[in-house]
Each structure stands twice: as C-alpha cells, then as structure tokens.
C-alpha cells in the first residue's frame, strides 16, 4: 500500500472528525450536563431546606396551639373583677376553717398589667402555727391564681405554737376592659 497525499488527507480527515466532534459537540454538551447536575444538586439542597422549614412550621403551629390552650387554662383561673369578692371570702373562710382568726384585710389599689390586674390585699390573722400552715396548703389548692409576695410571722405573746401573721396576698383577675 502506498502512502501518498490522498491517503494522508483521508487519515487527517479520519482523525480530525473525532477531534472536532469532541471540541464542537461532546465538550460543550458535557459542560451543559455538568452545569445541569450542579443546578439539580443546588435545587435538591433548597428542597431539603424547605422540607425542614415546613416541618419546623408544623412544629411551631403545634407549639402555638399548646401555648394558646395553656393561656386559656390560666385565664379560666382568673376571676373577673366582680368575682374578686368571692375569692376574698373564700380566703377568709379557709383561714377560719383552719382554726385561725378571721383575717383583717386592707385592700390596696389594683395593679394594671396587660390583660389582667393584680389586687394586693394586706392581711393580718392570729392562730396556731399548724393552722396557718394548713391555711397555706389550702390556699395553694385554690383554683384561682394568687401569690404571697410578703409574709411576716411573729410569736403571739408568750404562747408557744401561736403566731401573728402579716402577709400580702395578691389575687389576679381579668380586666374586663382589656379582655378581647
């Protein structure tokens, strides 16, 4: 076989077609495929983040619902301004039932907060220490929300076991004007 210019031209053409195909067709196509795969990977990451956020949103909705229920439960324990007298009567009855003297009460001005008020009552009573302890236990079991920010106990006279108690009892109640 002779290797002349025509054969050389055919050989160059045979080699040039695949090389040109690589640079003109396959290399650009491979670059588009690589970019598409990178874009798909990026979109998959975004989709996974969105799924996580959606799950978090569902969790937050459930938590908000639990918080709303707890708020409703707390509000159910708050008397209205008209019912505060009933709570004061209950507290007085509790003290008497536990063997204490009927408490002397002095009402202070209600403290306004958002959505509810706090009615501080300065109270004084006398009786046995065990009776006062029982009174505090019963007070804690009341369905209404109360707190005792100040308390002072003194021994009554020279009698062992008897005390004089001065304390402030705060009763929380709904402010009808601020309630929705």
Secondary structure, 3 states (H helix, E strand, C coil): CCCCHHHHHHHHHHHHHHHHHHHHHHHHHHHHHHHHHHHHHHHHHHHHHHHHHHHHHHHHHHHHHHHHHHHHHHHHCCEEHHHHHHHHHHHHHHHHHCCCCCCEEEECCCEECCCEEEEEEEEEEEEEHHHHHHHHHHHHCCCCCEEEEEEEEEECCCCCCEEEEEEEEEEEEECCCCCC
